[in-house]
Amino acid sequence: MIRNIFTALLLLAFSINVSAQGYKYKFKVDGVSDTVIYLAKYYGKKQYYEDTAKVDSKGNFVFEGKEMLPGGIYLMVMPDKASYFEFLVSGDEKEFEISNKLGNFLETSEVKGSPENEAFYEYQRFISDKGMTAEKVNNKKKAEEEAENTKEVEKLQAELNAINEEVKSFKKEFMAKYPNKLITKIILASDDPVIPEDLKPIGEESMDQAKLRFYKSEYLKNMDFADDRLLRSPIFHRKLDYYMTKLVVQIPDSIIKEADQLVARTEGNKETFKYVVHYITNSYEKSKIMGMDAIFVHMAEQYYMTGQAHWMDSTKTAKVAERAIAMKPLLMGNIAPNIILPDTSGETGEWINLHKLPAKFTILYFWDSGCGHCKKATPKLREWYNTLDKSRGIEVFAVGTELENGAWKKFIQEKQLNWLNVSDTPEINKNAANYISRTTLASLNFRNTYDIYSTPVVYVLDHNKEIIAKKLGVEQIGDFLDRYEKEAAKMAAEQNQ
């Protein structure tokens, strides 16, 4: 008997928990019947289908589940998959009803049991109405501008200003009326900063610099990074992406600093932490801008390799770690890993040491004579190299990546590649232990050391063999070195003043 009582209590507790966490949202759309309708949600920069429901003959349908839907803005997509209306899920409201009419969703929407959606539609209706009014006035203004009716243009501009002020006042009153509503958070997050008229530059900055400083400092001020409901809105990704790509100086140190500050603002919210970390890591791993791989390495070391990437299994985390470890020695500003390999005479010939090459600049060029891209790029590099003024001290250290190098030697002879050509050989690959005294393990494993998975690959090194550029096209090398030397000369002149 006692056992049965405990069992009953356990089942009761379970049913209470399910009820506490479940949801049931009823809808009715006049003009839709006997079909299937789609529930979708925003997440980041995209929309995703969440569920489907059957619509009865009167336009009624229900979405329900045993666990609450995550909060955010959701979309009810009609059978044509083109028309839809939005509604809010706060994460607190377990049941509500929304009804409206196909083709006029906003104006006809009626809500029961959801103060969140009542506020949401109140806001949407006002903004929509003022937007249409402003559009009409603006169209009239454009027509008057074309007709050069100055007085009428000024009058219409005054009307637009009045509408703008009305919207500002409404927003202010609305947020005061609904301070704890999700829609208020969304409004605050979406608003862009307004630069004050009395803004003054600090120190030696220009007014444009002062405006940019203020705008940047305020741009994400009202974005609550600890509330993952904002992820499920069109706002979060748009503003995060604009901030990181347009307002942050696009150099690795600045981006890394801003990235860590934004991650810290997630304040332990697993969803926003995941989104921000993944967005930054993924964006800069794929970046084609030179030097941005430093950001990927930082993010991998700071968040993935420390076990904080809770959404990754051990296999995926290991792959990220492997990439970061491979890339780190090759970041710009590092001394390029040394390569000591024989010339075209093979293992019995001269072994050339990259680090002992006396050059002001070294073009480290990895290539394969059988590679289609290399067949086009290598002659272009040779043509540029042959036009160089030798007093500039620029040398090419070209490394053949083929395991069998007969074709490599033939290509060098035919194309008259009169720079330093080195490679390993089949003999060295088979009996590496016999040659380790003449080189290093990293040299013999140069394909892994330099993360060579395709060719050609270009690194530009200074006189200390520090990496100053990487993965350029051969046609970009000359322009890069011209700019680099001009900038170096300018800095030297400024230091001597």
C-alpha positions in Angstrom: 0.0 0.0 0.0 2.8 2.4 0.9 4.6 1.6 -2.2 1.5 2.3 -4.3 1.1 5.7 -2.6 4.7 6.6 -3.4 4.2 5.6 -7.0 1.0 7.7 -7.2 2.8 10.7 -5.7 5.7 10.2 -8.1 3.3 10.1 -11.1 1.5 13.1 -9.8 4.7 15.0 -9.4 5.7 14.1 -13.0 2.3 15.2 -14.4 2.5 18.5 -12.5 6.0 19.1 -13.9 4.8 18.4 -17.5 1.9 20.7 -17.0 4.1 23.4 -15.6 6.5 23.2 -18.5 4.0 22.6 -21.3 2.2 25.1 -23.6 -1.0 25.3 -25.7 -1.4 28.1 -28.2 -4.7 28.3 -30.1 -5.2 30.2 -33.4 -7.9 31.0 -35.8 -7.3 32.5 -39.3 -10.4 33.4 -41.3 -9.8 32.5 -44.9 -7.7 29.4 -44.2 -9.3 25.9 -43.9 -8.7 22.2 -44.2 -5.0 22.5 -44.8 -1.6 22.5 -43.0 0.0 25.6 -41.5 3.6 26.1 -40.4 5.2 27.4 -37.2 8.6 29.0 -37.8 11.0 31.0 -35.7 13.9 33.4 -36.1 17.3 32.2 -35.0 20.3 34.4 -35.7 20.1 35.6 -39.3 17.7 32.9 -40.6 14.2 31.5 -40.1 13.6 27.9 -39.4 10.5 25.7 -39.4 9.6 24.6 -35.9 6.3 22.6 -36.3 3.2 22.0 -38.3 -0.5 21.9 -37.4 -3.7 20.8 -39.2 -6.3 23.6 -39.8 -10.0 22.6 -39.5 -12.8 23.7 -41.7 -13.3 26.9 -39.6 -9.7 28.0 -39.6 -8.9 26.7 -36.1 -5.6 25.1 -35.3 -3.5 24.4 -32.2 0.2 24.2 -31.4 1.1 22.5 -28.1 3.9 20.7 -26.4 5.1 19.2 -23.2 7.9 21.7 -22.9 7.7 25.4 -23.2 8.8 26.9 -26.5 11.9 29.1 -26.1 11.0 32.8 -26.0 11.3 35.0 -29.1 9.4 36.2 -32.2 7.7 33.4 -34.0 6.1 33.3 -37.5 2.8 31.6 -38.5 3.4 30.8 -42.1 0.4 30.2 -44.3 0.0 27.3 -46.7 1.4 29.4 -49.6 4.6 29.7 -47.6 4.7 33.4 -48.6 2.3 35.2 -46.3 2.7 35.0 -42.5 2.1 36.9 -39.3 4.3 37.2 -36.3 3.6 36.7 -32.6 5.6 36.7 -29.4 6.5 33.8 -27.1 7.7 35.2 -23.8 8.6 31.9 -22.2 6.1 32.6 -19.4 2.7 32.4 -21.1 1.6 28.8 -21.3 -1.7 29.4 -23.0 -3.2 32.0 -25.2 -5.4 32.5 -28.3 -4.9 34.7 -31.4 -7.4 35.1 -34.2 -7.2 37.2 -37.4 -8.1 37.3 -41.1 -6.0 36.2 -44.1 -4.6 39.2 -46.0 -5.0 41.6 -43.1 -3.4 39.9 -40.1 -2.2 42.9 -38.2 -5.4 45.1 -38.2 -7.7 42.1 -37.5 -5.7 40.4 -34.8 -7.5 39.7 -31.5 -5.6 38.3 -28.5 -6.9 36.4 -25.4 -4.7 35.4 -22.5 -1.4 37.1 -23.7 -0.5 40.5 -22.4 2.8 40.1 -24.3 1.0 39.8 -27.7 -1.5 42.5 -26.8 1.4 44.9 -26.3 3.2 43.5 -29.4 0.3 44.2 -31.7 -0.4 47.6 -30.1 3.2 48.6 -31.0 3.1 47.0 -34.4 -0.1 48.7 -35.4 1.1 52.2 -34.4 4.4 51.8 -36.1 2.8 50.4 -39.3 0.3 53.2 -39.4 2.9 55.9 -39.0 5.2 54.2 -41.5 2.5 54.3 -44.2 1.7 57.9 -43.4 5.4 58.9 -43.6 5.8 57.0 -46.9 2.9 59.0 -48.4 4.3 62.3 -47.2 7.8 61.3 -48.4 6.5 60.5 -51.9 4.8 63.9 -52.1 8.1 65.5 -50.9 10.1 63.8 -53.7 7.6 65.0 -56.3 7.8 68.6 -55.0 11.6 68.4 -55.0 11.6 67.4 -58.6 9.3 70.3 -59.3 11.6 72.6 -57.2 8.7 73.8 -55.0 10.9 74.8 -52.1 8.1 76.0 -49.8 6.1 72.9 -50.3 9.2 70.7 -49.7 9.8 72.5 -46.4 6.2 72.0 -45.3 6.3 68.3 -46.1 9.7 67.9 -44.3 8.1 69.5 -41.3 5.3 66.9 -41.5 7.9 64.1 -41.6 9.7 65.6 -38.6 6.4 65.8 -36.7 5.7 62.1 -37.5 9.2 61.2 -36.3 8.7 63.0 -33.0 5.4 61.3 -32.6 7.0 57.9 -33.0 9.7 58.8 -30.5 7.2 59.9 -27.9 5.1 56.8 -28.5 8.1 54.6 -28.0 9.1 56.3 -24.8 5.5 56.1 -23.4 5.1 52.5 -24.6 8.3 51.3 -22.9 7.3 53.1 -19.7 3.9 51.4 -19.8 5.4 47.9 -20.5 8.8 48.0 -18.8 9.1 44.2 -18.4 7.7 43.0 -21.7 9.8 41.2 -24.3 8.7 43.7 -27.0 10.3 46.5 -24.9 13.6 44.6 -24.8 13.4 44.2 -28.6 12.7 47.9 -29.1 15.6 48.9 -26.9 17.9 46.5 -28.6 16.9 47.5 -32.1 17.2 51.3 -31.7 20.3 52.9 -33.1 22.2 55.6 -31.1 21.4 59.2 -31.8 24.5 61.3 -31.8 24.0 64.3 -29.4 24.4 67.8 -31.0 26.7 68.9 -28.2 29.2 66.0 -28.7 32.8 67.2 -28.4 35.9 65.5 -29.6 38.3 64.2 -27.0 42.0 65.1 -27.2 43.2 65.2 -30.8 40.3 63.3 -32.4 38.3 64.8 -35.2 34.6 65.4 -35.0 34.0 62.3 -37.3 36.2 60.3 -35.0 34.2 61.5 -32.0 30.9 60.6 -33.7 32.2 57.1 -34.5 33.5 56.6 -30.9 30.1 57.6 -29.4 28.1 55.6 -31.9 30.2 52.5 -31.3 30.1 52.9 -27.5 26.2 53.1 -27.6 25.4 50.7 -30.4 25.0 47.5 -28.3 24.4 49.3 -25.0 20.8 48.2 -24.8 21.3 44.7 -26.1 20.8 42.2 -23.3 23.3 39.4 -24.2 22.1 37.4 -21.2 18.6 37.0 -22.6 18.6 34.3 -25.3 15.1 35.3 -26.4 16.7 38.0 -28.5 18.5 35.4 -30.5 15.1 34.4 -31.8 14.4 37.8 -33.3 15.7 39.5 -36.4 17.7 41.9 -34.2 20.5 40.1 -32.4 22.5 38.8 -35.4 22.0 41.9 -37.5 23.4 44.2 -34.8 26.2 41.8 -33.7 27.4 41.4 -37.3 27.3 45.1 -38.0 29.2 45.9 -34.8 31.9 43.4 -35.4 32.4 44.1 -39.1 31.7 47.8 -39.4 32.4 49.4 -36.1 35.3 47.4 -34.8 38.7 48.2 -36.3 39.5 45.2 -38.6 42.8 44.1 -37.1 43.2 41.0 -35.0 44.1 42.6 -31.7 41.0 44.9 -31.8 38.7 42.1 -32.9 39.9 39.7 -30.2 39.5 42.3 -27.5 35.9 43.1 -28.6 35.1 39.4 -28.9 36.1 38.6 -25.4 34.1 41.6 -24.1 31.0 40.5 -25.9 31.3 36.9 -24.8 31.6 38.1 -21.2 28.3 40.0 -21.6 26.4 36.7 -22.1 26.8 36.3 -18.3 26.5 32.5 -18.3 23.5 32.2 -20.7 24.4 29.0 -22.6 22.5 29.9 -25.7 23.9 33.4 -26.3 27.4 32.2 -25.2 27.2 29.5 -27.8 25.9 31.8 -30.5 28.4 34.6 -30.0 31.4 32.2 -29.7 30.4 30.2 -32.7 29.6 33.3 -34.8 33.0 34.9 -34.2 35.0 31.7 -34.5 33.2 30.7 -37.7 33.3 34.1 -39.3 37.1 34.6 -38.9 38.0 31.0 -39.7 36.5 31.6 -43.1 37.7 35.1 -43.5 39.7 35.8 -46.7 41.3 38.8 -45.0 45.0 38.2 -44.3 45.8 37.7 -40.7 42.3 37.0 -39.4 43.3 33.4 -38.6 44.7 34.8 -35.4 41.1 35.3 -34.2 40.2 31.7 -34.9 43.2 30.5 -32.9 42.4 32.8 -30.0 38.7 31.7 -29.9 39.8 28.0 -30.1 42.3 28.4 -27.2 40.0 30.5 -25.1 36.7 28.8 -25.4 36.9 25.4 -27.2 40.2 24.0 -25.9 39.2 25.0 -22.3 36.0 22.8 -22.5 33.6 25.7 -22.5 32.1 24.9 -25.9 29.3 22.7 -24.3 27.6 22.1 -27.7 30.7 20.3 -29.1 31.4 16.6 -28.6 35.0 15.5 -27.9 35.7 14.6 -31.6 34.6 18.0 -32.9 36.5 19.8 -30.2 39.6 17.8 -31.0 39.4 18.9 -34.6 39.1 22.5 -33.7 42.1 22.1 -31.4 44.1 20.4 -34.1 43.4 23.2 -36.5 44.3 25.9 -34.0 47.6 24.1 -33.0 48.5 23.8 -36.7 47.7 27.4 -37.5 49.3 29.1 -34.4 53.0 28.9 -35.5 52.0 30.4 -38.9 50.3 33.5 -37.6 51.6 36.8 -38.9 54.3 38.3 -36.6 55.7 34.8 -35.8 59.1 33.7 -37.1 58.4 31.3 -39.9 59.3 27.7 -39.0 62.7 26.8 -40.5 63.0 24.6 -43.6 66.3 22.9 -44.4 66.0 20.8 -47.6 68.2 19.9 -50.6 68.2 21.6 -53.9 67.4 20.0 -57.2 70.5 17.7 -56.9 68.6 15.8 -54.2 69.8 14.3 -51.0 73.5 14.4 -52.1 73.3 18.0 -53.2 73.4 21.3 -51.2 70.9 21.5 -48.2 69.7 25.1 -48.0 68.7 26.7 -44.7 65.8 29.1 -45.0 66.7 31.0 -41.8 70.3 31.5 -43.0 69.2 33.0 -46.3 70.6 36.6 -46.5 67.6 38.5 -47.9 65.7 41.6 -46.9 62.5 39.9 -48.0 61.9 36.2 -48.7 59.0 34.9 -50.8 58.4 31.4 -49.4 56.5 29.6 -52.2 55.0 26.1 -51.9 54.1 24.6 -55.2 53.4 21.5 -57.2 54.4 21.2 -60.9 51.3 19.1 -61.5 48.9 21.6 -60.0 46.8 23.5 -62.5 46.9 26.7 -60.4 50.7 26.4 -60.0 51.2 26.0 -63.7 49.6 29.4 -64.2 51.0 31.2 -61.0 54.6 30.0 -61.2 55.5 31.6 -64.5 53.9 34.9 -63.3 56.0 34.8 -60.2 59.1 34.1 -62.4 58.3 37.0 -64.6 58.0 39.4 -61.6 61.1 38.0 -60.0 63.2 38.5 -63.2 62.2 42.2 -63.3 63.3 42.9 -59.8 66.1 45.3 -58.9 68.4 42.9 -57.1 69.5 45.7 -54.7 66.0 45.4 -53.1 67.2 42.1 -51.6 64.2 40.0 -52.5 64.6 36.3 -52.9 62.3 33.4 -53.6 62.6 30.2 -51.6 60.4 27.7 -53.6 59.5 24.4 -52.0 58.3 21.6 -54.2 55.5 19.6 -52.5 55.5 16.5 -54.7 56.5 13.2 -53.2 58.0 12.1 -56.6 60.0 15.1 -58.0 61.0 14.1 -61.5 58.3 16.3 -63.0 59.3 19.1 -60.6 62.9 19.1 -61.8 61.7 19.1 -65.5 59.4 22.1 -64.9 62.2 24.0 -63.2 64.5 23.5 -66.2 61.8 24.2 -68.8 60.6 27.4 -67.2 64.1 28.5 -66.1 63.1 29.0 -62.5 66.4 30.7 -61.4 65.6 31.1 -57.7 66.2 28.8 -54.8 64.4 25.5 -55.4 64.3 22.9 -52.7 62.3 19.7 -52.0 62.5 16.4 -50.2 63.0 13.3 -52.3 61.6 9.7 -52.3 64.8 8.5 -50.7 64.5 11.1 -47.9 60.8 10.2 -47.4 61.7 6.5 -47.1 64.8 6.9 -44.9 64.2 10.1 -43.0 66.3 8.9 -40.0 69.4 8.9 -42.2 69.1 12.6 -42.9 67.8 14.0 -39.6 71.4 15.1 -38.7 71.3 17.5 -41.7 67.9 19.0 -41.1 65.0 19.1 -38.6 61.9 17.0 -38.1 59.8 20.0 -38.8 61.6 20.5 -42.2 61.1 16.9 -43.2 57.4 17.3 -42.2 57.1 20.7 -43.9 53.7 19.8 -45.4 52.2 19.5 -41.9 54.4 22.2 -40.4 53.1 24.7 -42.9 49.6 23.3 -43.1 49.8 22.7 -46.8 46.6 21.1 -48.1 46.5 22.9 -51.4 48.9 24.8 -53.7 50.3 27.3 -54.4 50.8 28.9 -51.0 52.7 32.1 -50.5 54.4 33.5 -47.3 56.3 36.8 -47.3 59.1 37.0 -44.7 61.2 40.0 -43.6 64.9 40.0 -42.9 64.4 38.2 -39.6 62.2 35.6 -41.3 59.1 37.0 -39.5 55.9 36.4 -41.4 54.6 39.8 -42.7 52.1 38.5 -45.2 50.6 35.1 -46.2 48.5 33.3 -48.7 48.7 36.1 -51.2 48.2 35.6 -54.9 51.5 35.8 -56.8 50.2 38.9 -58.6 49.7 40.6 -55.2 53.2 40.2 -53.9 54.8 43.2 -55.7 52.1 45.6 -54.6 52.3 44.4 -51.1 56.1 44.8 -50.8 55.9 48.3 -52.4 53.3 49.4 -49.8 55.2 47.7 -47.0 58.5 49.4 -47.9 56.8 52.8 -48.2 55.1 52.5 -44.8 58.4 51.4 -43.2 60.2 54.4 -44.7 57.4 56.7 -43.5 57.6 55.3 -40.0 61.4 55.6 -39.9 61.2 59.2 -41.1 58.7 60.1 -38.3 60.9 58.5 -35.7 63.9 60.5 -36.8 62.0 63.8 -36.6 
